[in-house]
């Protein structure tokens, strides 16, 4: 039997998981009602309830974005300072 990872959309999977996690229904009953295999539903529940480093992954993404933004800010500040100096050279105060 082939692997049908894309057989069910994320909304369907999410609804199935909510039936188990939030409503407390047994996996066997939900799987039977929805016509999905129990192992598939177990995987969906495990994937949604286990952090599986998703928090750590998101934190790493935010840290990388923060580093990039800090670098961009430093470059922008350097550009502003250079422009201020060039303006001071070309525009002399009128007395």
C-alpha positions as CSV (number, residue, x, y, z in Angstrom):
1,X,0.0,0.0,0.0
2,X,1.4,3.4,-1.0
3,X,2.1,6.3,1.3
4,X,-0.8,8.8,1.2
5,X,0.6,11.7,3.3
6,X,-1.4,14.3,1.4
7,X,-4.7,12.4,1.4
8,X,-6.1,14.6,4.2
9,X,-5.8,18.3,4.4
10,X,-4.6,20.1,7.5
11,X,-8.0,21.3,8.5
12,X,-9.4,17.7,8.5
13,X,-6.4,16.5,10.6
14,X,-6.8,19.4,13.0
15,X,-10.5,18.6,13.5
16,X,-9.8,15.0,14.1
17,X,-7.1,15.8,16.6
18,X,-9.5,18.2,18.4
19,X,-12.1,15.4,18.7
20,X,-9.5,13.3,20.6
21,X,-7.6,16.0,22.5
22,X,-10.3,18.6,23.4
23,X,-13.4,16.4,23.5
24,X,-11.7,13.4,25.0
25,X,-13.0,10.9,22.5
26,X,-11.1,7.6,22.1
27,X,-8.8,7.4,19.1
28,X,-10.5,4.2,17.9
29,X,-13.9,5.8,17.9
30,X,-12.8,9.0,16.1
31,X,-10.8,7.0,13.5
32,X,-13.8,4.7,12.8
33,X,-16.2,7.7,12.5
34,X,-13.9,9.6,10.2
35,X,-12.8,6.5,8.2
36,X,-9.1,7.0,8.9
37,X,-6.6,4.5,10.3
38,X,-5.9,4.5,14.1
39,X,-2.1,4.7,13.5
40,X,-2.6,7.8,11.3
41,X,-4.8,9.5,13.8
42,X,-2.3,8.6,16.6
43,X,0.5,10.2,14.6
44,X,-1.6,13.4,14.0
45,X,-2.4,13.6,17.8
46,X,1.2,13.0,18.7
47,X,2.4,15.6,16.2
48,X,0.0,18.2,17.5
49,X,0.5,17.6,21.2
50,X,4.2,17.0,21.2
51,X,6.2,20.1,21.0
52,X,8.7,18.2,18.7
53,X,11.0,21.1,19.1
54,X,8.5,23.4,17.3
55,X,9.0,25.9,20.1
56,X,12.7,25.6,19.9
57,X,12.5,25.8,16.1
58,X,10.4,29.0,16.3
59,X,12.8,30.5,18.9
60,X,15.8,29.8,16.6
61,X,13.9,31.4,13.7
62,X,13.2,34.5,15.8
63,X,16.8,34.7,17.0
64,X,18.0,34.5,13.4
65,X,15.6,37.2,12.3
66,X,16.7,39.3,15.3
67,X,20.4,39.0,14.3
68,X,19.5,39.9,10.7
69,X,17.5,42.9,11.8
70,X,20.3,44.1,14.2
71,X,22.7,43.8,11.3
72,X,20.4,45.7,9.0
73,X,20.0,48.4,11.7
74,X,23.7,48.8,12.1
75,X,24.1,49.2,8.3
76,X,21.3,51.7,8.2
77,X,22.9,53.7,11.1
78,X,26.3,53.6,9.4
79,X,24.7,54.9,6.2
80,X,22.9,57.7,8.2
81,X,26.3,58.7,9.8
82,X,28.0,58.8,6.4
83,X,25.2,60.9,4.9
84,X,25.3,63.3,7.9
85,X,29.1,63.8,7.3
86,X,28.7,64.3,3.6
87,X,25.9,66.9,4.2
88,X,28.2,68.7,6.6
89,X,30.9,68.8,4.0
90,X,28.8,70.1,1.1
91,X,26.4,72.4,3.0
92,X,28.1,75.1,4.9
93,X,26.2,77.2,7.4
94,X,25.3,80.6,6.0
95,X,26.2,83.5,8.2
